[in-house]
Amino acid sequence: MNDLLLGKLKDLKLSGIIKSFDLRVEEAIKNNFSYQEFFEILINDEVSNRRINSNQKRISKAKFPWHKTLEEYNFNYQPSINKRFIYNLATCEFVRKRENVAFIGPPGTGKTHLAIAIGLKAVALGYRVLFTTANEMLEELYISRAERLVKNFVFPFHSVYCRAVIYCNYIF
């Protein structure tokens, strides 16, 4: 790729095409792609790159303390937890229906793991997520109220789509 083309792709912020261009040119020559086929492949690379970047940004903004999945959760350790129900929550249908979910129970039962896993599923479905505990939310509200900045407290939660999964060990 020449510098002029590279500069224009950078100006247009087409980093997915920049990353794959040389490889795709080789493939196009080798497989005798038409211009349209070549262009479609480049556009698909760009779309894929943007989806990956968007997903990574949402994960970063969610502030998950760890990366946990439902597949890693040991349902045998907590037989009282209904596996089918948890996997149904992971579809995020409750978010679309504007329903709330709260995980409440003693420490060590997997509430954090399940909340993170469902949050990651929500991110994968395109929802914005913010991971926080009830304690952190109440502390922020208390500080905001004391400083008369309740708008500053509510705003981050207002912009999050998946704000329905809450887990509680205890509240001070």
Secondary structure, DSSP 8 states (H G I E B T S, - for coil): --HHHHHHHHHTT-HHHHHHHHHHHHHHHHHT--HHHHHHHHHHHHHHHHHHHHHHHHHHHHT-SS---GGG--TTT-TTS-HHHHHHHTTTHHHHTT--EEEE--TTSSHHHHHHHHHHHHHHTT--B----HHHHHHHHHHHHHTT-HHHHHHHHHT-SB--EEEES---
